[in-house]
Amino acid sequence: MGLRAALLFYTRWPLVRPGEVLAFRGIAAWAPTVGLILGGLLAAIAQILTLLLPAHPFLVAVLVVLLWLWWTGGLHLDGAMDTADGLAVTDPTRRLAVMADSHAGAFGVMAAIAILLLKTAALAALPVFPTVMVAAAWGRWGQLRVIWHDPYLRAEGKGKFHREGLAAWAVWGNALGLLAFSTLVLFPWGGVGASAIAWGVGTYFQRQLGGQTGDTYGAIVEWTECGVLLLGVFLAGFQSMSSPG
């Protein structure tokens, strides 16, 4: 029930039955698992598209990123845009007010373009598409960690309920599982690198704002996904250079 509620909240997948009421308390603990499922389906579709369009890796990457955006409903990208607009304000006391404005500013639009371009370029360059599973999972673990650890800055807000019922074991249990999985997919030390990116992105926003909001939760997901995908490109290139012959 908890996983299905998390999938329903974090994606656009129609998983609720008519008349059913799901409890969303505690779904944050399932967020990394949602990332693995989402990334696994995207990786499978990417492999099929690669077979159908072997000479067009960039087109495959574009289609995968668009599907990625559609399945998540732009939930996290919207947060990344609002966060970019807020951080662009030089007066720290006005940042939360700017982030609450539903209108996208110039910095938010630029952030969205940068995120989509980075994801597309990284996927076009990656020889191993399952890296998207690692990126989606660590992005959501980075969000999970700050939900548990950092103060929530708004008295009210859509992201506040995520803290309810969240325990430390959910945070660190997910981290250990992802470390093992991502090390296998991203080659040796890949798991450590991915976890460092997820931690670092969340820490950056905490230091800039003094805490987190629902918008920064989304920004953490998006920028961590970009960072882990780029890490995958770097590690794949390093392995290629170090291989004999």
Residue, then its C-alpha position, 0 to 999 in steps of 0.5 A: m500500500g505504501l509503495r503504491a501510494a508513493l508511485l501514485f504521488y510521485t508519478r502520473w501513473p493511474l494506480v488508484r482504484p475507483g473510490e479508493v482512498l490511499a494514505f500518503r503518510g510515510i511515502a517519502a521512505w519509498a521515494p528511492t524505490v520509486g526512482l528505481i522502478l521509474g528508472g528501470l522502465l525508462a531504461a527498458i524503453a531506452q533499450i527498445l528504442t536503441l534497437l529500433l533507432p540504432a543510428h540515432p542515440f540523440l533522438v533516443a535520449v530526447l524521447v526518454v527524457l520527454l517520457w521521464l518528464w511526462w511520467t513525473g508530471g514535471l513535479h520536480l522540475d517545477g520545484a527546480m525552476d522555483t528554487a532557481d528563481g528564489l536563489a537569484v534574488t540577492d536579498p535572502t529575506r525575499r527568497l521564499a516569497v519569490m519561490a512561492d510565486s507560481h510565475a516562472g522567472a528567467f532564472g527558472v526557465m534557464a534552470a529547466i533548459a539546463i536540466l533537460l539539456l544535461k539529461t539528454a546529452a548524458l543519456a545520448a553519450l551513455p553506453v549503459f542506459p540502466t544508469v538512469m535507474v541509479a540517477a533517479a533513485w539517488g535523486r530521490w534519496g537526496q530528497l529523502r535525506v533532507i526531509w529527515h534531517d533539515p528543517y522545513l521552512r514554511a509553516e504550511g506547504k505541500g512538502k511538510f507532510h513528508r516528514e511525518g512518520l519518517a525514521a532514520w532507518a528508512v534513510w540509511g537503509n535506502a542508502l546502503g541498498l543504493l550504494a551496493f546497486s549503483t556500485l555494480v551499475l556505475f563501476p567501482w566507486g560509482g556508488v560513493g560518487a553518486s551518494a556524494i552528489a546526492w548529499g552535496v546538492g541537498t547541503y548546498f540548498q540548505r546552506q543557501l536557504g537555512g532549510q528546505t521547502g517543497d521546491t528545494y525537494g524537487a530541485i534536489v531530485e533534478w540536479t542530483e539526477c543530472g549529476v549522477l548521469l554526468l558521473g556515469v558518462f565520466l566513469a564510462g569514459f574512464q573505463s574505456m580509456s583504461s581498458p587494454g586494447 
